[in-house]
Amino acid sequence: MNFEEPVSGLLNRIAAALERLAPNPAPRTDFNTSSAFVWQAEPEAFLPVEVVNRIPLSLLKGIDRMSDTLLSNTERFARGLPANNALLWGARGMGKSSLVKAAHAEIEHRMLEESGGINPDCRLKLIEIHREDIASLPQCLQRLRTSDHRFIVFCDDLSFDADDTTYKSLKAVLEGGIEGRPQNVIFYATSNRRHLMPRDMLENERSTAITPSEAVEEKVSLSDRFGLWIGFHKCSQSEYLDMVHAYANHFKLGVKKDELERDALEWAATRGSRSGRVAWQFIQDVAGRLGKHLTV
Protein backbone atom coordinates (compact mmCIF):
# COMPACT_ATOMS: atom_id res chain seq x y z
CA MET A 1 0.00 0.00 0.00
CA ASN A 2 1.25 3.47 -0.83
CA PHE A 3 1.18 5.28 2.53
CA GLU A 4 1.76 8.61 0.78
CA GLU A 5 -1.46 8.25 -1.25
CA PRO A 6 -3.99 10.95 -0.38
CA VAL A 7 -6.88 9.78 1.78
CA SER A 8 -9.41 10.85 -0.85
CA GLY A 9 -7.78 8.64 -3.48
CA LEU A 10 -7.75 5.66 -1.14
CA LEU A 11 -11.41 6.12 -0.34
CA ASN A 12 -12.26 6.33 -4.03
CA ARG A 13 -10.45 3.04 -4.71
CA ILE A 14 -12.25 1.33 -1.82
CA ALA A 15 -15.61 2.60 -3.05
CA ALA A 16 -14.89 1.34 -6.57
CA ALA A 17 -13.91 -2.09 -5.23
CA LEU A 18 -17.10 -2.33 -3.15
CA GLU A 19 -19.17 -1.33 -6.17
CA ARG A 20 -17.61 -4.15 -8.21
CA LEU A 21 -18.40 -6.65 -5.44
CA ALA A 22 -21.99 -5.51 -5.00
CA PRO A 23 -24.61 -7.57 -6.87
CA ASN A 24 -26.12 -5.99 -9.93
CA PRO A 25 -29.62 -4.61 -9.30
CA ALA A 26 -32.39 -6.79 -10.68
CA PRO A 27 -33.64 -5.53 -14.04
CA ARG A 28 -37.04 -3.88 -14.14
CA THR A 29 -39.84 -5.96 -15.60
CA ASP A 30 -42.07 -4.71 -18.41
CA PHE A 31 -45.40 -6.07 -17.22
CA ASN A 32 -47.07 -5.05 -20.48
CA THR A 33 -45.42 -8.00 -22.24
CA SER A 34 -47.84 -10.56 -20.77
CA SER A 35 -50.93 -10.95 -18.60
CA ALA A 36 -49.30 -13.56 -16.35
CA PHE A 37 -45.85 -14.15 -14.85
CA VAL A 38 -44.07 -16.67 -12.64
CA TRP A 39 -41.93 -15.29 -9.81
CA GLN A 40 -38.40 -16.70 -9.77
CA ALA A 41 -36.68 -16.30 -6.42
CA GLU A 42 -33.06 -16.86 -7.50
CA PRO A 43 -32.04 -14.86 -9.39
CA GLU A 44 -34.99 -12.56 -8.80
CA ALA A 45 -37.13 -12.23 -11.91
CA PHE A 46 -40.69 -12.28 -13.21
CA LEU A 47 -40.86 -14.79 -16.05
CA PRO A 48 -43.61 -14.03 -18.58
CA VAL A 49 -46.09 -16.80 -19.42
CA GLU A 50 -46.96 -16.81 -23.11
CA VAL A 51 -50.02 -19.10 -22.82
CA VAL A 52 -51.68 -19.54 -19.43
CA ASN A 53 -52.85 -23.09 -18.68
CA ARG A 54 -56.50 -22.40 -17.90
CA ILE A 55 -60.03 -23.25 -19.00
CA PRO A 56 -62.95 -20.82 -19.55
CA LEU A 57 -65.06 -19.87 -16.55
CA SER A 58 -68.15 -21.23 -18.32
CA LEU A 59 -66.72 -24.76 -18.15
CA LEU A 60 -66.33 -24.76 -14.36
CA LYS A 61 -69.51 -26.49 -13.24
CA GLY A 62 -70.85 -27.06 -9.75
CA ILE A 63 -69.01 -24.11 -8.17
CA ASP A 64 -71.28 -21.19 -9.11
CA ARG A 65 -71.44 -19.72 -5.58
CA MET A 66 -67.66 -19.91 -5.15
CA SER A 67 -67.18 -18.42 -8.59
CA ASP A 68 -69.48 -15.46 -7.92
CA THR A 69 -67.70 -14.70 -4.64
CA LEU A 70 -64.21 -14.72 -6.11
CA LEU A 71 -65.24 -12.80 -9.23
CA SER A 72 -66.84 -10.04 -7.17
CA ASN A 73 -63.75 -9.71 -4.97
CA THR A 74 -61.41 -9.73 -7.98
CA GLU A 75 -63.41 -7.13 -9.86
CA ARG A 76 -63.45 -4.77 -6.88
CA PHE A 77 -59.70 -5.12 -6.55
CA ALA A 78 -59.16 -4.52 -10.28
CA ARG A 79 -61.16 -1.28 -10.02
CA GLY A 80 -59.08 -0.03 -7.10
CA LEU A 81 -61.74 -0.73 -4.46
CA PRO A 82 -61.15 -2.53 -1.14
CA ALA A 83 -60.86 -6.31 -1.52
CA ASN A 84 -59.67 -9.27 0.54
CA ASN A 85 -56.96 -11.87 0.30
CA ALA A 86 -58.68 -15.16 -0.56
CA LEU A 87 -58.07 -18.74 0.56
CA LEU A 88 -59.73 -21.37 -1.63
CA TRP A 89 -59.72 -24.58 0.38
CA GLY A 90 -61.34 -28.00 0.34
CA ALA A 91 -61.78 -31.11 -1.77
CA ARG A 92 -59.11 -32.08 -4.27
CA GLY A 93 -59.77 -31.60 -7.96
CA MET A 94 -62.82 -29.36 -7.59
CA GLY A 95 -61.40 -26.42 -9.54
CA LYS A 96 -59.77 -24.19 -6.92
CA SER A 97 -56.70 -23.21 -8.96
CA SER A 98 -58.71 -23.31 -12.20
CA LEU A 99 -61.13 -20.77 -10.72
CA VAL A 100 -58.34 -18.35 -9.78
CA LYS A 101 -56.93 -18.40 -13.31
CA ALA A 102 -60.39 -18.22 -14.91
CA ALA A 103 -61.45 -15.33 -12.67
CA HIS A 104 -58.36 -13.35 -13.67
CA ALA A 105 -59.09 -13.94 -17.36
CA GLU A 106 -62.77 -13.02 -16.93
CA ILE A 107 -62.12 -9.72 -15.17
CA GLU A 108 -59.31 -8.91 -17.59
CA HIS A 109 -61.76 -9.49 -20.46
CA ARG A 110 -64.50 -7.37 -18.87
CA MET A 111 -62.21 -4.40 -18.36
CA LEU A 112 -60.83 -4.69 -21.87
CA GLU A 113 -64.37 -4.66 -23.27
CA GLU A 114 -65.24 -1.59 -21.21
CA SER A 115 -62.28 0.26 -22.65
CA GLY A 116 -63.43 -0.64 -26.16
CA GLY A 117 -60.08 -2.27 -26.80
CA ILE A 118 -58.41 1.14 -26.77
CA ASN A 119 -55.96 0.04 -24.11
CA PRO A 120 -54.93 -3.53 -24.93
CA ASP A 121 -52.54 -3.66 -21.96
CA CYS A 122 -54.89 -4.62 -19.16
CA ARG A 123 -53.40 -3.54 -15.85
CA LEU A 124 -54.57 -6.61 -13.87
CA LYS A 125 -51.76 -9.16 -13.83
CA LEU A 126 -51.50 -12.69 -12.43
CA ILE A 127 -48.25 -13.59 -10.64
CA GLU A 128 -47.69 -17.20 -9.59
CA ILE A 129 -45.32 -17.91 -6.71
CA HIS A 130 -44.35 -21.50 -6.01
CA ARG A 131 -44.82 -22.95 -2.55
CA GLU A 132 -41.08 -23.47 -2.09
CA ASP A 133 -40.46 -19.76 -2.82
CA ILE A 134 -42.85 -18.37 -0.19
CA ALA A 135 -39.91 -17.20 1.91
CA SER A 136 -39.04 -14.78 -0.91
CA LEU A 137 -42.54 -13.25 -0.96
CA PRO A 138 -41.38 -10.00 0.72
CA GLN A 139 -38.86 -9.41 -2.10
CA CYS A 140 -41.52 -10.22 -4.69
CA LEU A 141 -43.98 -7.72 -3.21
CA GLN A 142 -41.29 -5.06 -2.90
CA ARG A 143 -40.70 -5.33 -6.65
CA LEU A 144 -44.44 -4.99 -7.34
CA ARG A 145 -45.08 -2.12 -4.95
CA THR A 146 -43.89 0.65 -7.29
CA SER A 147 -45.67 -0.62 -10.42
CA ASP A 148 -48.70 1.06 -12.00
CA HIS A 149 -50.31 -2.35 -12.50
CA ARG A 150 -52.47 -4.32 -10.08
CA PHE A 151 -51.42 -7.86 -9.21
CA ILE A 152 -53.02 -11.08 -8.06
CA VAL A 153 -50.18 -13.02 -6.41
CA PHE A 154 -51.25 -16.66 -6.51
CA CYS A 155 -49.85 -19.69 -4.68
CA ASP A 156 -51.27 -23.09 -5.55
CA ASP A 157 -51.45 -25.92 -3.01
CA LEU A 158 -50.18 -23.83 -0.10
CA SER A 159 -49.64 -25.75 3.14
CA PHE A 160 -47.11 -26.02 5.95
CA ASP A 161 -45.64 -28.94 7.88
CA ALA A 162 -44.55 -29.16 11.50
CA ASP A 163 -40.95 -28.04 10.96
CA ASP A 164 -41.82 -25.25 8.53
CA THR A 165 -41.59 -21.73 9.95
CA THR A 166 -42.05 -19.74 6.74
CA TYR A 167 -45.73 -19.33 7.64
CA LYS A 168 -44.64 -16.66 10.14
CA SER A 169 -43.13 -14.46 7.43
CA LEU A 170 -46.23 -15.00 5.30
CA LYS A 171 -48.43 -13.78 8.16
CA ALA A 172 -46.39 -10.59 8.49
CA VAL A 173 -46.41 -9.92 4.77
CA LEU A 174 -50.15 -10.40 4.37
CA GLU A 175 -51.24 -7.99 7.08
CA GLY A 176 -49.01 -7.54 10.10
CA GLY A 177 -45.75 -6.14 8.76
CA ILE A 178 -44.74 -2.52 9.22
CA GLU A 179 -45.29 -1.87 5.50
CA GLY A 180 -48.21 -4.25 5.09
CA ARG A 181 -49.45 -5.61 1.81
CA PRO A 182 -49.00 -3.16 -1.09
CA GLN A 183 -52.26 -1.51 -2.16
CA ASN A 184 -51.80 -2.81 -5.71
CA VAL A 185 -51.38 -6.46 -4.64
CA ILE A 186 -53.83 -9.11 -3.46
CA PHE A 187 -52.92 -12.64 -2.41
CA TYR A 188 -54.88 -15.73 -3.48
CA ALA A 189 -53.97 -19.22 -2.30
CA THR A 190 -55.43 -22.70 -2.72
CA SER A 191 -55.10 -25.50 -0.20
CA ASN A 192 -56.70 -28.78 0.77
CA ARG A 193 -56.49 -27.61 4.39
CA ARG A 194 -58.68 -24.90 5.85
CA HIS A 195 -55.97 -23.77 8.29
CA LEU A 196 -53.08 -24.58 5.92
CA MET A 197 -51.67 -27.08 8.42
CA PRO A 198 -52.46 -30.76 9.06
CA ARG A 199 -54.93 -31.53 11.85
CA ASP A 200 -52.43 -33.74 13.72
CA MET A 201 -50.02 -30.78 13.83
CA LEU A 202 -52.67 -28.61 15.51
CA GLU A 203 -53.62 -31.40 17.90
CA ASN A 204 -49.97 -31.92 18.83
CA GLU A 205 -49.62 -28.23 19.65
CA ARG A 206 -52.74 -28.43 21.79
CA SER A 207 -51.50 -31.46 23.77
CA THR A 208 -47.85 -30.45 24.36
CA ALA A 209 -47.94 -26.69 24.84
CA ILE A 210 -47.92 -25.03 28.26
CA THR A 211 -50.78 -22.84 27.08
CA PRO A 212 -52.51 -24.98 24.42
CA SER A 213 -55.00 -22.36 23.29
CA GLU A 214 -52.26 -19.82 22.57
CA ALA A 215 -50.13 -22.36 20.68
CA VAL A 216 -53.00 -23.38 18.43
CA GLU A 217 -54.01 -19.75 17.97
CA GLU A 218 -50.52 -19.01 16.61
CA LYS A 219 -50.95 -21.69 13.94
CA VAL A 220 -54.55 -20.95 13.07
CA SER A 221 -54.09 -17.18 12.87
CA LEU A 222 -52.38 -17.53 9.49
CA SER A 223 -55.66 -18.43 7.81
CA ASP A 224 -57.26 -15.43 9.52
CA ARG A 225 -55.12 -13.21 7.31
CA PHE A 226 -57.40 -14.24 4.44
CA GLY A 227 -60.58 -12.18 4.51
CA LEU A 228 -62.28 -14.65 2.18
CA TRP A 229 -62.53 -18.36 2.92
CA ILE A 230 -64.10 -20.09 -0.06
CA GLY A 231 -64.84 -23.75 0.62
CA PHE A 232 -64.99 -26.47 -2.04
CA HIS A 233 -66.74 -29.76 -1.32
CA LYS A 234 -66.94 -33.08 -3.12
CA CYS A 235 -69.41 -33.06 -5.98
CA SER A 236 -72.49 -35.25 -6.36
CA GLN A 237 -72.94 -37.70 -9.21
CA SER A 238 -75.26 -35.33 -11.06
CA GLU A 239 -72.75 -32.47 -10.73
CA TYR A 240 -69.98 -34.73 -11.99
CA LEU A 241 -72.05 -35.72 -15.04
CA ASP A 242 -72.90 -32.05 -15.66
CA MET A 243 -69.15 -31.37 -15.87
CA VAL A 244 -68.65 -34.26 -18.29
CA HIS A 245 -71.50 -33.08 -20.54
CA ALA A 246 -70.23 -29.48 -20.46
CA TYR A 247 -66.80 -30.58 -21.65
CA ALA A 248 -68.21 -32.97 -24.26
CA ASN A 249 -70.51 -30.29 -25.71
CA HIS A 250 -67.83 -27.61 -25.67
CA PHE A 251 -65.38 -29.79 -27.60
CA LYS A 252 -68.10 -31.31 -29.82
CA LEU A 253 -67.07 -34.89 -29.11
CA GLY A 254 -70.32 -36.30 -30.54
CA VAL A 255 -70.69 -39.19 -28.07
CA LYS A 256 -74.22 -40.44 -27.28
CA LYS A 257 -75.49 -39.31 -23.88
CA ASP A 258 -76.09 -42.79 -22.44
CA GLU A 259 -72.72 -44.05 -23.59
CA LEU A 260 -70.93 -40.95 -22.31
CA GLU A 261 -72.55 -41.17 -18.86
CA ARG A 262 -71.93 -44.91 -18.52
CA ASP A 263 -68.25 -44.57 -19.38
CA ALA A 264 -67.87 -41.45 -17.19
CA LEU A 265 -69.28 -43.23 -14.13
CA GLU A 266 -67.07 -46.24 -14.74
CA TRP A 267 -64.06 -43.93 -15.07
CA ALA A 268 -64.89 -42.26 -11.74
CA ALA A 269 -65.43 -45.62 -10.03
CA THR A 270 -61.96 -46.82 -11.00
CA ARG A 271 -60.49 -43.71 -9.33
CA GLY A 272 -62.68 -43.82 -6.25
CA SER A 273 -63.76 -40.19 -6.58
CA ARG A 274 -65.80 -37.71 -8.56
CA SER A 275 -64.43 -34.23 -9.23
CA GLY A 276 -63.84 -31.68 -11.94
CA ARG A 277 -60.32 -33.01 -12.39
CA VAL A 278 -61.59 -36.58 -12.87
CA ALA A 279 -64.17 -35.32 -15.39
CA TRP A 280 -61.45 -33.49 -17.35
CA GLN A 281 -59.18 -36.54 -17.33
CA PHE A 282 -62.07 -38.65 -18.64
CA ILE A 283 -62.74 -36.18 -21.46
CA GLN A 284 -59.07 -36.21 -22.41
CA ASP A 285 -59.23 -39.99 -22.64
CA VAL A 286 -62.38 -39.88 -24.80
CA ALA A 287 -60.94 -37.23 -27.11
CA GLY A 288 -57.74 -39.22 -27.48
CA ARG A 289 -59.63 -42.36 -28.45
CA LEU A 290 -61.66 -40.38 -30.96
CA GLY A 291 -58.53 -38.76 -32.43
CA LYS A 292 -59.70 -35.24 -31.57
CA HIS A 293 -57.65 -32.33 -30.23
CA LEU A 294 -58.84 -30.32 -27.24
CA THR A 295 -58.35 -26.61 -27.88
CA VAL A 296 -59.60 -24.49 -25.02
One Martini backbone bead per residue (centre of mass of N, CA, C, O) as a GRO file, in nm:
protein
  296
    1MET     BB    1   0.098   0.034   0.021
    2ASN     BB    2   0.048   0.378  -0.025
    3PHE     BB    3   0.112   0.608   0.232
    4GLU     BB    4   0.107   0.878   0.033
    5GLU     BB    5  -0.174   0.853  -0.028
    6PRO     BB    6  -0.446   1.001  -0.050
    7VAL     BB    7  -0.740   0.964   0.110
    8SER     BB    8  -0.932   1.010  -0.129
    9GLY     BB    9  -0.811   0.791  -0.316
   10LEU     BB   10  -0.860   0.551  -0.129
   11LEU     BB   11  -1.167   0.579  -0.110
   12ASN     BB   12  -1.223   0.547  -0.413
   13ARG     BB   13  -1.108   0.256  -0.435
   14ILE     BB   14  -1.298   0.125  -0.231
   15ALA     BB   15  -1.564   0.199  -0.368
   16ALA     BB   16  -1.505   0.051  -0.635
   17ALA     BB   17  -1.475  -0.232  -0.511
   18LEU     BB   18  -1.760  -0.249  -0.384
   19GLU     BB   19  -1.915  -0.213  -0.651
   20ARG     BB   20  -1.806  -0.477  -0.782
   21LEU     BB   21  -1.924  -0.669  -0.547
   22ALA     BB   22  -2.189  -0.583  -0.600
   23PRO     BB   23  -2.489  -0.656  -0.692
   24ASN     BB   24  -2.688  -0.648  -0.940
   25PRO     BB   25  -2.959  -0.507  -1.026
   26ALA     BB   26  -3.263  -0.579  -1.091
   27PRO     BB   27  -3.446  -0.589  -1.350
   28ARG     BB   28  -3.693  -0.448  -1.500
   29THR     BB   29  -4.035  -0.505  -1.559
   30ASP     BB   30  -4.247  -0.563  -1.838
   31PHE     BB   31  -4.593  -0.602  -1.786
   32ASN     BB   32  -4.694  -0.570  -2.098
   33THR     BB   33  -4.597  -0.862  -2.218
   34SER     BB   34  -4.814  -0.981  -2.005
   35SER     BB   35  -5.069  -1.137  -1.792
   36ALA     BB   36  -4.841  -1.346  -1.692
   37PHE     BB   37  -4.638  -1.469  -1.408
   38VAL     BB   38  -4.329  -1.598  -1.274
   39TRP     BB   39  -4.169  -1.630  -0.980
   40GLN     BB   40  -3.817  -1.582  -0.927
   41ALA     BB   41  -3.590  -1.605  -0.666
   42GLU     BB   42  -3.325  -1.742  -0.831
   43PRO     BB   43  -3.302  -1.507  -0.976
   44GLU     BB   44  -3.467  -1.228  -0.974
   45ALA     BB   45  -3.789  -1.280  -1.141
   46PHE     BB   46  -4.024  -1.226  -1.414
   47LEU     BB   47  -4.187  -1.476  -1.591
   48PRO     BB   48  -4.331  -1.501  -1.876
   49VAL     BB   49  -4.657  -1.608  -1.999
   50GLU     BB   50  -4.781  -1.692  -2.296
   51VAL     BB   51  -4.964  -1.953  -2.196
   52VAL     BB   52  -5.228  -2.012  -2.007
   53ASN     BB   53  -5.334  -2.272  -1.792
   54ARG     BB   54  -5.672  -2.265  -1.892
   55ILE     BB   55  -6.022  -2.238  -1.838
   56PRO     BB   56  -6.323  -2.151  -1.882
   57LEU     BB   57  -6.566  -2.046  -1.672
   58SER     BB   58  -6.809  -2.204  -1.814
   59LEU     BB   59  -6.664  -2.500  -1.736
   60LEU     BB   60  -6.729  -2.445  -1.430
   61LYS     BB   61  -6.887  -2.675  -1.243
   62GLY     BB   62  -7.048  -2.658  -0.922
   63ILE     BB   63  -6.919  -2.332  -0.850
   64ASP     BB   64  -7.095  -2.068  -0.848
   65ARG     BB   65  -7.063  -1.938  -0.567
   66MET     BB   66  -6.754  -1.923  -0.569
   67SER     BB   67  -6.730  -1.761  -0.829
   68ASP     BB   68  -6.887  -1.505  -0.745
   69THR     BB   69  -6.706  -1.429  -0.507
   70LEU     BB   70  -6.433  -1.401  -0.658
   71LEU     BB   71  -6.519  -1.205  -0.880
   72SER     BB   72  -6.606  -0.970  -0.699
   73ASN     BB   73  -6.331  -0.930  -0.560
   74THR     BB   74  -6.159  -0.892  -0.821
   75GLU     BB   75  -6.309  -0.648  -0.938
   76ARG     BB   76  -6.263  -0.453  -0.709
   77PHE     BB   77  -5.958  -0.458  -0.723
   78ALA     BB   78  -5.929  -0.368  -1.027
   79ARG     BB   79  -6.087  -0.082  -0.939
   80GLY     BB   80  -5.958   0.008  -0.647
   81LEU     BB   81  -6.102  -0.151  -0.434
   82PRO     BB   82  -6.181  -0.311  -0.172
   83ALA     BB   83  -6.008  -0.621  -0.077
   84ASN     BB   84  -5.942  -0.970  -0.038
   85ASN     BB   85  -5.793  -1.217   0.067
   86ALA     BB   86  -5.776  -1.563  -0.065
   87LEU     BB   87  -5.909  -1.888   0.039
   88LEU     BB   88  -5.895  -2.197  -0.131
   89TRP     BB   89  -6.072  -2.475   0.001
   90GLY     BB   90  -6.053  -2.841  -0.017
   91ALA     BB   91  -6.133  -3.042  -0.241
   92ARG     BB   92  -6.005  -3.230  -0.471
   93GLY     BB   93  -6.050  -3.129  -0.807
   94MET     BB   94  -6.270  -2.858  -0.786
   95GLY     BB   95  -6.127  -2.576  -0.908
   96LYS     BB   96  -5.944  -2.371  -0.759
   97SER     BB   97  -5.715  -2.289  -0.962
   98SER     BB   98  -5.901  -2.251  -1.207
   99LEU     BB   99  -6.060  -2.010  -1.087
  100VAL     BB  100  -5.836  -1.806  -1.061
  101LYS     BB  101  -5.760  -1.799  -1.367
  102ALA     BB  102  -6.050  -1.739  -1.472
  103ALA     BB  103  -6.102  -1.476  -1.317
  104HIS     BB  104  -5.878  -1.313  -1.441
  105ALA     BB  105  -5.975  -1.338  -1.736
  106GLU     BB  106  -6.259  -1.217  -1.696
  107ILE     BB  107  -6.177  -0.934  -1.588
  108GLU     BB  108  -5.992  -0.862  -1.817
  109HIS     BB  109  -6.217  -0.873  -2.033
  110ARG     BB  110  -6.411  -0.664  -1.917
  111MET     BB  111  -6.210  -0.419  -1.918
  112LEU     BB  112  -6.154  -0.430  -2.221
  113GLU     BB  113  -6.443  -0.380  -2.316
  114GLU     BB  114  -6.485  -0.104  -2.175
  115SER     BB  115  -6.240   0.028  -2.348
  116GLY     BB  116  -6.269  -0.079  -2.652
  117GLY     BB  117  -5.956  -0.165  -2.696
  118ILE     BB  118  -5.765   0.082  -2.650
  119ASN     BB  119  -5.635  -0.085  -2.399
  120PRO     BB  120  -5.455  -0.379  -2.425
  121ASP     BB  121  -5.315  -0.320  -2.137
  122CYS     BB  122  -5.390  -0.478  -1.885
  123ARG     BB  123  -5.352  -0.409  -1.525
  124LEU     BB  124  -5.416  -0.713  -1.466
  125LYS     BB  125  -5.213  -0.942  -1.287
  126LEU     BB  126  -5.054  -1.267  -1.283
  127ILE     BB  127  -4.883  -1.416  -0.999
  128GLU     BB  128  -4.670  -1.686  -0.955
  129ILE     BB  129  -4.598  -1.871  -0.652
  130HIS     BB  130  -4.412  -2.096  -0.512
  131ARG     BB  131  -4.403  -2.267  -0.229
  132GLU     BB  132  -4.077  -2.270  -0.206
  133ASP     BB  133  -4.092  -1.924  -0.236
  134ILE     BB  134  -4.229  -1.781   0.013
  135ALA     BB  135  -3.978  -1.647   0.151
  136SER     BB  136  -3.970  -1.432  -0.110
  137LEU     BB  137  -4.224  -1.245  -0.095
  138PRO     BB  138  -4.114  -0.968  -0.004
  139GLN     BB  139  -3.949  -0.920  -0.267
  140CYS     BB  140  -4.181  -0.938  -0.462
  141LEU     BB  141  -4.354  -0.702  -0.345
  142GLN     BB  142  -4.140  -0.481  -0.373
  143ARG     BB  143  -4.142  -0.493  -0.690
  144LEU     BB  144  -4.463  -0.420  -0.711
  145ARG     BB  145  -4.520  -0.151  -0.553
  146THR     BB  146  -4.421   0.059  -0.804
  147SER     BB  147  -4.644  -0.019  -0.983
  148ASP     BB  148  -4.926   0.045  -1.202
  149HIS     BB  149  -5.021  -0.220  -1.144
  150ARG     BB  150  -5.223  -0.508  -1.079
  151PHE     BB  151  -5.201  -0.791  -0.837
  152ILE     BB  152  -5.214  -1.144  -0.847
  153VAL     BB  153  -5.102  -1.347  -0.595
  154PHE     BB  154  -5.028  -1.698  -0.656
  155CYS     BB  155  -5.082  -2.002  -0.454
  156ASP     BB  156  -5.045  -2.337  -0.495
  157ASP     BB  157  -5.075  -2.557  -0.258
  158LEU     BB  158  -5.089  -2.440   0.039
  159SER     BB  159  -4.859  -2.553   0.299
  160PHE     BB  160  -4.770  -2.681   0.635
  161ASP     BB  161  -4.533  -2.807   0.843
  162ALA     BB  162  -4.394  -2.857   1.146
  163ASP     BB  163  -4.089  -2.737   1.046
  164ASP     BB  164  -4.235  -2.485   0.932
  165THR     BB  165  -4.170  -2.112   0.940
  166THR     BB  166  -4.280  -1.939   0.690
  167TYR     BB  167  -4.564  -1.855   0.798
  168LYS     BB  168  -4.467  -1.602   0.955
  169SER     BB  169  -4.389  -1.426   0.709
  170LEU     BB  170  -4.666  -1.438   0.574
  171LYS     BB  171  -4.826  -1.295   0.791
  172ALA     BB  172  -4.673  -1.024   0.778
  173VAL     BB  173  -4.722  -0.962   0.478
  174LEU     BB  174  -5.036  -0.961   0.465
  175GLU     BB  175  -5.066  -0.755   0.750
  176GLY     BB  176  -4.836  -0.711   1.003
  177GLY     BB  177  -4.646  -0.536   0.881
  178ILE     BB  178  -4.515  -0.223   0.853
  179GLU     BB  179  -4.611  -0.209   0.543
  180GLY     BB  180  -4.759  -0.425   0.422
  181ARG     BB  181  -4.972  -0.460   0.181
  182PRO     BB  182  -4.993  -0.367  -0.115
  183GLN     BB  183  -5.242  -0.195  -0.287
  184ASN     BB  184  -5.159  -0.362  -0.573
  185VAL     BB  185  -5.209  -0.628  -0.388
  186ILE     BB  186  -5.314  -0.974  -0.400
  187PHE     BB  187  -5.390  -1.284  -0.218
  188TYR     BB  188  -5.391  -1.616  -0.353
  189ALA     BB  189  -5.502  -1.941  -0.226
  190THR     BB  190  -5.451  -2.294  -0.222
  191SER     BB  191  -5.614  -2.568  -0.031
  192ASN     BB  192  -5.692  -2.862   0.156
  193ARG     BB  193  -5.658  -2.663   0.403
  194ARG     BB  194  -5.801  -2.440   0.608
  195HIS     BB  195  -5.519  -2.393   0.803
  196LEU     BB  196  -5.256  -2.507   0.633
  197MET     BB  197  -5.265  -2.749   0.846
  198PRO     BB  198  -5.245  -3.027   0.999
  199ARG     BB  199  -5.431  -3.166   1.243
  200ASP     BB  200  -5.198  -3.310   1.406
  201MET     BB  201  -5.043  -3.045   1.454
  202LEU     BB  202  -5.259  -2.904   1.626
  203GLU     BB  203  -5.292  -3.129   1.839
  204ASN     BB  204  -4.999  -3.124   1.938
  205GLU     BB  205  -5.003  -2.837   2.042
  206ARG     BB  206  -5.236  -2.881   2.247
  207SER     BB  207  -5.082  -3.122   2.419
  208THR     BB  208  -4.775  -2.971   2.470
  209ALA     BB  209  -4.851  -2.707   2.565
  210ILE     BB  210  -4.878  -2.483   2.817
  211THR     BB  211  -5.066  -2.304   2.612
  212PRO     BB  212  -5.273  -2.433   2.393
  213SER     BB  213  -5.444  -2.196   2.278
  214GLU     BB  214  -5.199  -2.023   2.185
  215ALA     BB  215  -5.062  -2.226   1.996
  216VAL     BB  216  -5.300  -2.262   1.801
  217GLU     BB  217  -5.343  -1.964   1.733
  218GLU     BB  218  -5.075  -1.927   1.581
  219LYS     BB  219  -5.153  -2.122   1.348
  220VAL     BB  220  -5.447  -2.019   1.269
  221SER     BB  221  -5.390  -1.708   1.207
  222LEU     BB  222  -5.314  -1.730   0.912
  223SER     BB  223  -5.606  -1.770   0.790
  224ASP     BB  224  -5.703  -1.484   0.898
  225ARG     BB  225  -5.559  -1.318   0.661
  226PHE     BB  226  -5.814  -1.421   0.515
  227GLY     BB  227  -6.113  -1.276   0.427
  228LEU     BB  228  -6.147  -1.527   0.233
  229TRP     BB  229  -6.348  -1.825   0.252
  230ILE     BB  230  -6.346  -2.089   0.006
  231GLY     BB  231  -6.542  -2.367  -0.023
  232PHE     BB  232  -6.479  -2.713  -0.124
  233HIS     BB  233  -6.674  -2.983  -0.240
  234LYS     BB  234  -6.790  -3.263  -0.307
  235CYS     BB  235  -6.941  -3.408  -0.569
  236SER     BB  236  -7.195  -3.515  -0.729
  237GLN     BB  237  -7.310  -3.707  -0.978
  238SER     BB  238  -7.461  -3.483  -1.133
  239GLU     BB  239  -7.224  -3.281  -1.135
  240TYR     BB  240  -7.025  -3.460  -1.282
  241LEU     BB  241  -7.200  -3.495  -1.542
  242ASP     BB  242  -7.214  -3.196  -1.609
  243MET     BB  243  -6.914  -3.169  -1.668
  244VAL     BB  244  -6.895  -3.376  -1.895
  245HIS     BB  245  -7.105  -3.241  -2.085
  246ALA     BB  246  -6.966  -2.967  -2.110
  247TYR     BB  247  -6.711  -3.073  -2.246
  248ALA     BB  248  -6.840  -3.233  -2.481
  249ASN     BB  249  -6.986  -2.985  -2.608
  250HIS     BB  250  -6.747  -2.790  -2.641
  251PHE     BB  251  -6.575  -3.025  -2.818
  252LYS     BB  252  -6.752  -3.198  -2.999
  253LEU     BB  253  -6.758  -3.533  -2.961
  254GLY     BB  254  -7.028  -3.708  -3.029
  255VAL     BB  255  -7.150  -3.857  -2.779
  256LYS     BB  256  -7.363  -4.046  -2.641
  257LYS     BB  257  -7.517  -4.003  -2.349
  258ASP     BB  258  -7.523  -4.293  -2.232
  259GLU     BB  259  -7.229  -4.361  -2.296
  260LEU     BB  260  -7.094  -4.127  -2.149
  261GLU     BB  261  -7.207  -4.186  -1.862
  262ARG     BB  262  -7.110  -4.474  -1.827
  263ASP     BB  263  -6.803  -4.414  -1.866
  264ALA     BB  264  -6.779  -4.192  -1.646
  265LEU     BB  265  -6.856  -4.372  -1.401
  266GLU     BB  266  -6.638  -4.582  -1.442
  267TRP     BB  267  -6.399  -4.389  -1.419
  268ALA     BB  268  -6.464  -4.294  -1.127
  269ALA     BB  269  -6.459  -4.575  -0.990
  270THR     BB  270  -6.150  -4.635  -1.048
  271ARG     BB  271  -6.077  -4.362  -0.855
  272GLY     BB  272  -6.280  -4.303  -0.606
  273SER     BB  273  -6.393  -4.034  -0.762
  274ARG     BB  274  -6.547  -3.702  -0.784
  275SER     BB  275  -6.450  -3.449  -1.028
  276GLY     BB  276  -6.324  -3.216  -1.233
  277ARG     BB  277  -6.061  -3.368  -1.289
  278VAL     BB  278  -6.186  -3.639  -1.368
  279ALA     BB  279  -6.356  -3.528  -1.602
  280TRP     BB  280  -6.113  -3.423  -1.768
  281GLN     BB  281  -5.964  -3.693  -1.795
  282PHE     BB  282  -6.192  -3.835  -1.945
  283ILE     BB  283  -6.205  -3.645  -2.191
  284GLN     BB  284  -5.918  -3.696  -2.284
  285ASP     BB  285  -5.963  -3.994  -2.343
  286VAL     BB  286  -6.188  -3.967  -2.550
  287ALA     BB  287  -6.042  -3.781  -2.751
  288GLY     BB  288  -5.809  -3.975  -2.807
  289ARG     BB  289  -5.987  -4.210  -2.922
  290LEU     BB  290  -6.111  -4.003  -3.149
  291GLY     BB  291  -5.881  -3.800  -3.258
  292LYS     BB  292  -5.901  -3.535  -3.076
  293HIS     BB  293  -5.866  -3.199  -3.012
  294LEU     BB  294  -5.799  -2.979  -2.731
  295THR     BB  295  -5.930  -2.646  -2.756
  296VAL     BB  296  -5.966  -2.371  -2.534
   0.00000   0.00000   0.00000
